[in-house]
Amino acid sequence: MEGIVDRIEDGKIAVIDIKGGGRMLVPAGNMDIKISEGDHLKIDIKQDPESKEKMRKEINEIKKELLERSEEENTQQ
């Protein structure tokens, strides 16, 4: 995917027009490079299955803890 930096709003948000249509708003501080208005960018978006699985496990642990806590409270009443 390719895009052009249209502007930087408040020095914080990069507004990127995507070639072929669309627009992205990206925190400018999250970029690995310094960008400015008019820069042409190649954008590569990839899935991160390891991060997704880690998050799924964390959510399941939280759900398990909440369920156990709820069951304990119901038993005490």
VMD Tcl script that builds the backbone (N, CA, C; Angstrom):
set m [mol new atoms 231]
animate dup $m
set s [atomselect $m all]
$s set {name element resname resid chain x y z} {
  {N N MET 1 A 0.854 -1.157 0.000}
  {CA C MET 1 A 0.000 0.000 0.000}
  {C C MET 1 A 0.909 1.233 0.000}
  {N N GLU 2 A 0.448 2.252 -0.677}
  {CA C GLU 2 A 1.211 3.497 -0.734}
  {C C GLU 2 A 0.334 4.663 -0.306}
  {N N GLY 3 A 0.975 5.659 0.279}
  {CA C GLY 3 A 0.239 6.826 0.721}
  {C C GLY 3 A 1.112 8.064 0.694}
  {N N ILE 4 A 0.455 9.191 0.847}
  {CA C ILE 4 A 1.143 10.484 0.874}
  {C C ILE 4 A 0.707 11.208 2.144}
  {N N VAL 5 A 1.681 11.754 2.878}
  {CA C VAL 5 A 1.368 12.508 4.087}
  {C C VAL 5 A 0.732 13.834 3.658}
  {N N ASP 6 A -0.551 13.969 3.976}
  {CA C ASP 6 A -1.280 15.186 3.633}
  {C C ASP 6 A -0.893 16.311 4.579}
  {N N ARG 7 A -0.874 15.987 5.898}
  {CA C ARG 7 A -0.529 16.998 6.897}
  {C C ARG 7 A -0.262 16.310 8.233}
  {N N ILE 8 A 0.343 17.073 9.119}
  {CA C ILE 8 A 0.537 16.655 10.505}
  {C C ILE 8 A -0.303 17.610 11.353}
  {N N GLU 9 A -1.294 17.079 12.062}
  {CA C GLU 9 A -2.177 17.930 12.863}
  {C C GLU 9 A -1.640 18.052 14.284}
  {N N ASP 10 A -1.493 19.276 14.738}
  {CA C ASP 10 A -1.026 19.584 16.095}
  {C C ASP 10 A 0.309 18.916 16.414}
  {N N GLY 11 A 1.089 18.609 15.395}
  {CA C GLY 11 A 2.377 17.958 15.604}
  {C C GLY 11 A 2.261 16.536 16.131}
  {N N LYS 12 A 1.035 15.995 16.135}
  {CA C LYS 12 A 0.812 14.696 16.752}
  {C C LYS 12 A 0.230 13.640 15.821}
  {N N ILE 13 A -0.692 14.031 14.941}
  {CA C ILE 13 A -1.405 13.069 14.109}
  {C C ILE 13 A -1.030 13.263 12.641}
  {N N ALA 14 A -0.540 12.188 12.029}
  {CA C ALA 14 A -0.235 12.223 10.602}
  {C C ALA 14 A -1.484 11.809 9.837}
  {N N VAL 15 A -1.918 12.657 8.918}
  {CA C VAL 15 A -3.044 12.354 8.051}
  {C C VAL 15 A -2.455 11.872 6.732}
  {N N ILE 16 A -2.687 10.598 6.424}
  {CA C ILE 16 A -2.079 9.979 5.249}
  {C C ILE 16 A -3.176 9.612 4.256}
  {N N ASP 17 A -3.080 10.166 3.044}
  {CA C ASP 17 A -4.012 9.811 1.979}
  {C C ASP 17 A -3.479 8.559 1.289}
  {N N ILE 18 A -4.312 7.536 1.215}
  {CA C ILE 18 A -3.916 6.262 0.615}
  {C C ILE 18 A -4.187 6.312 -0.878}
  {N N LYS 19 A -3.183 5.912 -1.664}
  {CA C LYS 19 A -3.374 5.850 -3.115}
  {C C LYS 19 A -4.453 4.823 -3.422}
  {N N GLY 20 A -5.389 5.200 -4.269}
  {CA C GLY 20 A -6.491 4.313 -4.597}
  {C C GLY 20 A -7.717 4.567 -3.740}
  {N N GLY 21 A -7.591 5.459 -2.768}
  {CA C GLY 21 A -8.729 5.820 -1.940}
  {C C GLY 21 A -8.536 5.472 -0.487}
  {N N GLY 22 A -9.030 6.315 0.367}
  {CA C GLY 22 A -8.960 6.092 1.804}
  {C C GLY 22 A -7.999 7.046 2.476}
  {N N ARG 23 A -8.063 7.025 3.786}
  {CA C ARG 23 A -7.229 7.915 4.590}
  {C C ARG 23 A -6.917 7.222 5.900}
  {N N MET 24 A -5.706 7.424 6.388}
  {CA C MET 24 A -5.289 6.886 7.677}
  {C C MET 24 A -4.882 8.032 8.585}
  {N N LEU 25 A -5.244 7.909 9.855}
  {CA C LEU 25 A -4.767 8.838 10.876}
  {C C LEU 25 A -3.861 8.023 11.789}
  {N N VAL 26 A -2.612 8.452 11.892}
  {CA C VAL 26 A -1.618 7.695 12.648}
  {C C VAL 26 A -0.898 8.630 13.617}
  {N N PRO 27 A -0.743 8.216 14.878}
  {CA C PRO 27 A 0.056 9.039 15.785}
  {C C PRO 27 A 1.473 9.206 15.223}
  {N N ALA 28 A 1.860 10.432 14.969}
  {CA C ALA 28 A 3.158 10.689 14.337}
  {C C ALA 28 A 4.306 10.179 15.203}
  {N N GLY 29 A 4.144 10.180 16.513}
  {CA C GLY 29 A 5.196 9.706 17.410}
  {C C GLY 29 A 5.414 8.211 17.346}
  {N N ASN 30 A 4.476 7.467 16.759}
  {CA C ASN 30 A 4.613 6.009 16.650}
  {C C ASN 30 A 5.435 5.586 15.438}
  {N N MET 31 A 5.800 6.529 14.623}
  {CA C MET 31 A 6.563 6.210 13.413}
  {C C MET 31 A 8.033 5.952 13.754}
  {N N ASP 32 A 8.621 5.005 13.049}
  {CA C ASP 32 A 10.050 4.731 13.208}
  {C C ASP 32 A 10.899 5.746 12.450}
  {N N ILE 33 A 10.237 6.553 11.631}
  {CA C ILE 33 A 10.933 7.558 10.817}
  {C C ILE 33 A 10.308 8.924 11.074}
  {N N LYS 34 A 11.054 9.968 10.769}
  {CA C LYS 34 A 10.509 11.320 10.855}
  {C C LYS 34 A 9.826 11.599 9.525}
  {N N ILE 35 A 8.556 11.993 9.602}
  {CA C ILE 35 A 7.810 12.276 8.383}
  {C C ILE 35 A 7.376 13.732 8.373}
  {N N SER 36 A 7.106 14.221 7.158}
  {CA C SER 36 A 6.611 15.588 7.013}
  {C C SER 36 A 5.626 15.624 5.848}
  {N N GLU 37 A 4.892 16.719 5.761}
  {CA C GLU 37 A 3.897 16.874 4.711}
  {C C GLU 37 A 4.518 16.636 3.338}
  {N N GLY 38 A 3.789 15.901 2.513}
  {CA C GLY 38 A 4.246 15.643 1.151}
  {C C GLY 38 A 5.081 14.390 1.005}
  {N N ASP 39 A 5.502 13.776 2.124}
  {CA C ASP 39 A 6.289 12.546 2.026}
  {C C ASP 39 A 5.453 11.427 1.407}
  {N N HIS 40 A 6.084 10.651 0.544}
  {CA C HIS 40 A 5.449 9.470 -0.037}
  {C C HIS 40 A 5.889 8.265 0.791}
  {N N LEU 41 A 4.911 7.429 1.149}
  {CA C LEU 41 A 5.195 6.307 2.040}
  {C C LEU 41 A 4.767 4.990 1.417}
  {N N LYS 42 A 5.515 3.954 1.706}
  {CA C LYS 42 A 5.094 2.583 1.437}
  {C C LYS 42 A 4.672 2.021 2.784}
  {N N ILE 43 A 3.459 1.501 2.845}
  {CA C ILE 43 A 2.879 1.059 4.106}
  {C C ILE 43 A 2.684 -0.445 4.051}
  {N N ASP 44 A 3.227 -1.129 5.045}
  {CA C ASP 44 A 3.144 -2.583 5.108}
  {C C ASP 44 A 2.446 -2.970 6.410}
  {N N ILE 45 A 1.263 -3.528 6.303}
  {CA C ILE 45 A 0.506 -3.941 7.480}
  {C C ILE 45 A 0.504 -5.462 7.522}
  {N N LYS 46 A 0.899 -6.010 8.663}
  {CA C LYS 46 A 0.978 -7.460 8.811}
  {C C LYS 46 A 0.197 -7.899 10.038}
  {N N GLN 47 A -0.344 -9.102 9.975}
  {CA C GLN 47 A -0.975 -9.690 11.153}
  {C C GLN 47 A 0.109 -10.169 12.108}
  {N N ASP 48 A -0.235 -10.185 13.398}
  {CA C ASP 48 A 0.698 -10.636 14.427}
  {C C ASP 48 A 0.019 -11.754 15.233}
  {N N PRO 49 A 0.086 -12.997 14.735}
  {CA C PRO 49 A -0.615 -14.100 15.402}
  {C C PRO 49 A -0.106 -14.370 16.812}
  {N N GLU 50 A 1.169 -14.147 17.084}
  {CA C GLU 50 A 1.699 -14.388 18.426}
  {C C GLU 50 A 1.082 -13.415 19.428}
  {N N SER 51 A 0.989 -12.155 19.051}
  {CA C SER 51 A 0.395 -11.147 19.920}
  {C C SER 51 A -1.085 -11.425 20.139}
  {N N LYS 52 A -1.765 -11.850 19.091}
  {CA C LYS 52 A -3.186 -12.177 19.186}
  {C C LYS 52 A -3.406 -13.330 20.160}
  {N N GLU 53 A -2.594 -14.368 20.066}
  {CA C GLU 53 A -2.719 -15.520 20.959}
  {C C GLU 53 A -2.411 -15.140 22.403}
  {N N LYS 54 A -1.399 -14.320 22.606}
  {CA C LYS 54 A -1.054 -13.863 23.948}
  {C C LYS 54 A -2.223 -13.096 24.565}
  {N N MET 55 A -2.845 -12.210 23.788}
  {CA C MET 55 A -3.977 -11.433 24.277}
  {C C MET 55 A -5.157 -12.344 24.584}
  {N N ARG 56 A -5.402 -13.336 23.735}
  {CA C ARG 56 A -6.498 -14.279 23.956}
  {C C ARG 56 A -6.312 -15.014 25.277}
  {N N LYS 57 A -5.083 -15.444 25.559}
  {CA C LYS 57 A -4.786 -16.148 26.810}
  {C C LYS 57 A -4.993 -15.228 28.020}
  {N N GLU 58 A -4.542 -13.984 27.910}
  {CA C GLU 58 A -4.718 -13.027 29.007}
  {C C GLU 58 A -6.198 -12.777 29.291}
  {N N ILE 59 A -6.986 -12.634 28.238}
  {CA C ILE 59 A -8.423 -12.408 28.405}
  {C C ILE 59 A -9.085 -13.617 29.053}
  {N N ASN 60 A -8.712 -14.814 28.627}
  {CA C ASN 60 A -9.286 -16.022 29.217}
  {C C ASN 60 A -8.935 -16.148 30.693}
  {N N GLU 61 A -7.714 -15.759 31.069}
  {CA C GLU 61 A -7.319 -15.799 32.485}
  {C C GLU 61 A -8.147 -14.820 33.309}
  {N N ILE 62 A -8.361 -13.635 32.785}
  {CA C ILE 62 A -9.165 -12.631 33.485}
  {C C ILE 62 A -10.597 -13.125 33.630}
  {N N LYS 63 A -11.149 -13.690 32.564}
  {CA C LYS 63 A -12.511 -14.228 32.634}
  {C C LYS 63 A -12.603 -15.333 33.682}
  {N N LYS 64 A -11.600 -16.196 33.728}
  {CA C LYS 64 A -11.580 -17.290 34.703}
  {C C LYS 64 A -11.539 -16.732 36.129}
  {N N GLU 65 A -10.681 -15.749 36.370}
  {CA C GLU 65 A -10.579 -15.134 37.697}
  {C C GLU 65 A -11.897 -14.476 38.106}
  {N N LEU 66 A -12.534 -13.775 37.181}
  {CA C LEU 66 A -13.801 -13.122 37.488}
  {C C LEU 66 A -14.897 -14.143 37.784}
  {N N LEU 67 A -14.927 -15.225 37.031}
  {CA C LEU 67 A -15.912 -16.276 37.267}
  {C C LEU 67 A -15.703 -16.912 38.637}
  {N N GLU 68 A -14.443 -17.194 38.980}
  {CA C GLU 68 A -14.145 -17.787 40.284}
  {C C GLU 68 A -14.537 -16.833 41.415}
  {N N ARG 69 A -14.245 -15.564 41.240}
  {CA C ARG 69 A -14.590 -14.559 42.252}
  {C C ARG 69 A -16.108 -14.472 42.424}
  {N N SER 70 A -16.825 -14.514 41.316}
  {CA C SER 70 A -18.284 -14.454 41.354}
  {C C SER 70 A -18.850 -15.683 42.056}
  {N N GLU 71 A -18.298 -16.858 41.777}
  {CA C GLU 71 A -18.764 -18.083 42.412}
  {C C GLU 71 A -18.492 -18.044 43.915}
  {N N GLU 72 A -17.342 -17.509 44.328}
  {CA C GLU 72 A -17.018 -17.383 45.756}
  {C C GLU 72 A -18.011 -16.454 46.442}
  {N N GLU 73 A -18.338 -15.342 45.812}
  {CA C GLU 73 A -19.280 -14.382 46.402}
  {C C GLU 73 A -20.663 -15.010 46.540}
  {N N ASN 74 A -21.074 -15.792 45.559}
  {CA C ASN 74 A -22.385 -16.441 45.610}
  {C C ASN 74 A -22.423 -17.502 46.701}
  {N N THR 75 A -21.309 -18.157 46.945}
  {CA C THR 75 A -21.231 -19.194 47.980}
  {C C THR 75 A -21.293 -18.565 49.361}
  {N N GLN 76 A -20.727 -17.379 49.532}
  {CA C GLN 76 A -20.673 -16.706 50.833}
  {C C GLN 76 A -22.022 -16.101 51.225}
  {N N GLN 77 A -22.911 -15.937 50.293}
  {CA C GLN 77 A -24.198 -15.287 50.597}
  {C C GLN 77 A -25.187 -16.240 51.166}
}
mol reanalyze $m
mol bondsrecalc $m
mol representation Tube
mol addrep $m
